[in-house]
Amino acid sequence: MPALHFYDDPAAFLADVEHVLAADPVVTTVLATVTQRVAAADRRGEPRADHPHWWLAVREGDEVVGAAMRTAPFGPYPLYLLPMPEAAARDLARALHARGEEVVAANGALPSTEHFADELARLTGGRAEVHEHMRLFEVTTVLAPPAPAGRLRVAAPADAELVTDWWNDFSAAADEQAGRQGAPTMVERIEPADALRRIEEGLVWLWEDEAGRVVHLTAHNPPAFGVARVGPVYTPRDARGHGYASATVAAVSQRLLDEGARSCLFTDQANPTSNKIYEALGYRPVVDMANYRVTTPGPA
């Protein structure tokens, strides 16, 4: 039977499972980049925010056969699960329920996330429902479209306020384009200091139109185990429909490939526009994922 091993220290977790993350670095991209980011913040002595921070390795004997984490800095603090045996996903739900850890959301690879959410719903008398169907894509050969007027440039420190605002607007815009109603939930926001750090690391790119007006933002993570994840990709409403997103994502993806990294990104399967754009650029599906909510019954 699979055994669950919990970690509070991201560096210790990485030391034990990095060979697993490196073996399939596209599928493990989120867990790898987040864990490396938290470990780096720990090394800098930055205090952790007051929300859950733990990692999980699933072992069968000496072999690591799955992993998960709960580090999301936004409510309701969903778990993130990589592929793992069904028994392990269900055992994880039972373990968290037994120790009284309130969990109402989970996302990650299918079918592991589905098994976890279903078991948690059974234990709480609730219902597991899919909030978003996500798909992870990778590009190996970029099919660059004709470029619109203007130019691509790396963001500068002076752009930090704009980058912060657009980054934080991204989730609402994505929900709108996917047809989801209401205020977005499970939204990761960044502060100006975080935006500035990403800018200084060269991770944020902007498209300027021919008048020098910034009309689009595309960012990416630093590579983890040789894989960089593109996102967010944001064009304000009044600048959409001119090809800025296609041109910027194509250019950024090509730069990553030229630098020796692999390039991947996530799409919302309910957003046909973005899926069409990325497939036209040469992105091909790798794995399907889902964001689950576990609802509890209300009072009788």
N, C-alpha and C positions, 0 to 999 in steps of 0.2 A: 504493500500500500504506500502511496506517496506520503512523505512527511513534510510538514510546513515549518520553515525556519524564518523567524522574524528578525529584522535588523532595525536599530535606531540610527546607526552610523552608515552614511552612504559610502564612505571610503571602504569600510569593511565589507559591505555588500558588493561593491565593485571588485574588490580583491578576490571574492569567492565566485563571482558569476561573469566576470568580464569575458571569459573565453566563450560563454554562451551568447552574450550580446554581440561579440565580434563574429560569431559563426553565421549570423543572419542579421546583419546590421541595418538593413532597410526595415524589416519587420519590427526590430527592437529600437528604432530610432527615438521614439518619444521617451521611453524609459531610460535609454542611455543618455540623451542630452539633458533631461531633467536631473538625473542623478549626478551627472558630472557638474551641473550648475550648482546644485545644493552643496556638493562636496567642496567646490571652489569657494563658495560663500563661507562655509565653515572654516576653511583655511585662512580666509581673510578676517576671521573673528566676528563676522556679522551675526547679530542675534537672529534666531529663527522666529518667524511670526507664530502666533498662538493658534495653530491648527495642526491636525495630525501630520506626522512625518514618520512613516515607516516603510520598509521594503520587505519583500518576501521572496525567498527561494524555495521552490518545490523540488524535493529530492526523492529519487527512487534509488536506494542504496547510496553509492557515491556519485551518481549522475544527477545533474540539475536538469529537470524536465519542464520547468516553467518558472515564471517570475511575475511579480505584481508590485505595485507601490500605492501608497496613499499619501500624496504630497501636494495635491492641487491647492493653490492658495485662494480659491474662490468657493463659496458655498454652492451646493451642499457637500463639498469636499469629496468628489467621487473617487472611487478606486480606479486604477488603470491596470488591466490584465493582459499579459502576453499569452500565447497558446500554452495550455497545460492540460493534463488528463482531466476528464470530466470529474472523476472522484476527487481530485485535488480542488477543483473549483467549488464543488459542493462542500467539501471539508472546510474550505476557507470561509464560506458563508456561515457554517455552523460555529466555527471558532470565533468569529467576530460577534455573532449573536450571543454566544455563551459568555463572552467577557463584557457584554453590555455596550459594545461600540455601535453607536447609531450610524447606520448606513442607509441612504435612500437613493443612491445613484452609483453607477459603475459604467465604465466604457473600456473599450479595447477589442482585442481580437475575438472573432467568432470561431467556434461556438463557445469558447471558454466563458466569455462575459454573459452569454445567455444562460449557461448552466448555473453560474454564480447567482445571477439575478432571480432565476426561477426558484432556486433553493432558498434564497433569502425571503422571497415572497411567500413561500410555503411556511417558513418559520414564523413570519410576522402576520400571517393571515391577509397579506396584501396582494397586489398584482404587479407583475413585471411588464413594463411597456417600453417599446422602443421610442426614444425621443428623436434620434437622428441615426440614419444609416450613413456611414462613412466608407470611403474607399481610398486605399493607399496606392499611389502610382509612383513609378520610377521612369526616368527618361535615360536612354543611353545614346541616342542620336537626336539632337534638337533639329526640328523642322522650322526654321525661323520664318516668320511671315514678313511681308513688306512692312517696313518701319513707317510709322506716322511721322509727321513733321515734329521736330523737336530733338531732344537728346536725353540720354541716360546719364545720370551722375550719382556718385555716392553721396549719401546725406552728410551734412556738416553739423557741427555743434549748434550753429544758429538755427537749424531746422528742428531742434529737440521739441519745441512746443507743438509744432505741426505734427511731428511723428507721434507724439504722445496722444494727441487728439484723434488722429486718424486710426491709430492702432486700437484705441478704445472704442471707436465707432464701428470697427470691422464686424463684430458679432451681430449687432443690430441690422447692419446692411445685409449680412449673409442670411439671417433669418428671413428678412423681407424678400430677398431674391428666391429663397426656397419655399415661400408661401406660408411660413409659420407666423401665427398671430401672437400678439402680446409682447411684453417686454422680454428680452432674452435672459435666459438663466444659464448657470454654469459658465460665467464669463470671466476670463482672466484679464484683468486690467493691469496696465503698467504705469509706474510713476515716472515723472520727468528724469529722475536720476537713472532709472533703469533704461529709459530710452537713450539717454546720453551715453551710457556705457555701451549699448549696442551700436550706436553711431560711431563711437570711438574705435570699436573693434571692426568697423567696416562691414557691418551686417545689414545695413539698411540702404536701399537704393530708391531713387526718385526719378520720375520722368518729367522733364520740363517741356512745355509746348514751345512753339516758335516765338512766342512773346516772352518767354522766360518764366511763365507761370507754372508752378508745380501742380501736376494733374494726376499723379499716381504714385503709390508706394508699394514696393515689394521688399520683404525682408527674408532673412534665412537664419537658421541656427549655425553656430560653428560646427564643423564636422565632428561626429563622434564615431569612432571605428571606421572612418573613411566615408561616412554618409552625412550629407547636409540636407536639412529639411526646409523647403521653401514655404514661406508664409509669415505673416498674413499678406494677402494680395488685396489691395484696396484702391478703388477709384471713387472719388466723390460723385454724387448723383449727376451734377451738371457737367461732368467730363466723361461720362460713359458713352460707349458706342463709337469710339474713335480708334480702337486698337491699342490703347496704351497698355492695358494689362497683358495682352498677348506679346507685345514687343518687349516689355520689361521682363516678364517671366522667361521668355526665350533667351534674352541676353544674360540674365542672371544665371539661369541654368547652364548656359554654355560656358560662362566664366567658371562656374564650379567644376564642370567637367574638365576644362582646360587646366585647372589647378590640381587635378588628380583626384577630386572627390566624386562620389556618386550623388545624384540629385533626386530627391523624392518630394512628394507633397500629398496632402490629403484633399479630397473633395467631398462635398455633401451630395449624396446621390439624389437628393430632392432638388438640386440646382442644375438644371440641364445646361444652362449657359456656361457655367464654369467647367463642367465636365466636357462639353464640346470643345471649349477653348484649349484645355490641356491635352486632350487626345489629338487635336490638330497640331499641337506642338511636338508630338512624339511621345508623350507620357502614356505608359501602358499599365494596366491594373496589376497589383501584386497580391493584395489581401483585402477582404471586406471586414469592416469593424462596425460597431454600433455603440451608441450611448443609450443606456437603459435607465429608466426611473422605476423605483419600487414604491408604489403608492400603498398607503395603509387605509383600511376602511374607516369611514367616519362614524360618529356615534349613531346608534340605532334611532 
